[in-house]
Amino acid sequence: MNLEIEIKKAVELLKKGKIILYPTDTIWGIGCDATNSKAVQRIYKLKGRSESKSMIILLETIDKLERYVDDVPPIAYDLIANSASPLTIVYPRAKNLAKNLIAPDGSIAIRIVKGRFGAPVMKALDKPLVSTSANMSDQPTAAHFDEISKEIIDNVDYVVESFRERVRAVKPSTIIKLEKNGKFTVIRP
């Protein structure tokens, strides 16, 4: 299937509250519209993951950060611009997202991506995507598509066909937690 058709199909399904298995800029992820609490709940249930463990959301442009974070600390823009590898930042005071996606302390983890699949999907959807690793909770992260369990594949609404053969050194993103005052802590190097 051609990439444009897959993007269109994914957007149609995401608008209907469906969940997808898709390639991110790092690893394969399970995703949905990050503003749809029922879809978010389905991902928690599928993974067997506690809702107290928040998930990452993806945005295709830094310009949309302020839609989902109440007050973006200015240093965030410098950190993103100067990061040589995928960077996820945990921001305080999330807004306009599914309530069950926001951490108990009100924070949300966001990564800006430029991937050939995710970015065009988010642009067409005009909403962020949930991105959580394509594995059951407490199981090893699948580095490649062929390592994703049948249980995951069989329980999402759509599995992207493009990029399944992609093999490269895969590393989850670096995660830092950013405070309103601009101080930050590295959570995952």
ZIKA-V431065 format. One line per field, one symbol per residue. phi: phi as a letter, one per 40 degrees, with the letter a starting at -180 (. if undefined). A space follows every 10 residues. Layout:
BEGIN
phi->???
END
This chain:
BEGIN
phi->.cdccccccc cdccccgcbb bacbcbbcbc aaccbbcccc dccdcdcgbc ccccbcbbbc acccdccbbc accdcdcccc cbccbdbbbc bcgcafbddc cccdcgcacb bcbbdcbcdc cccccfacbc bbdcacdgbc cccbdccccd dcdcbccabc ccgcccbacb bdccbbbbcd cgcbbccbc
END
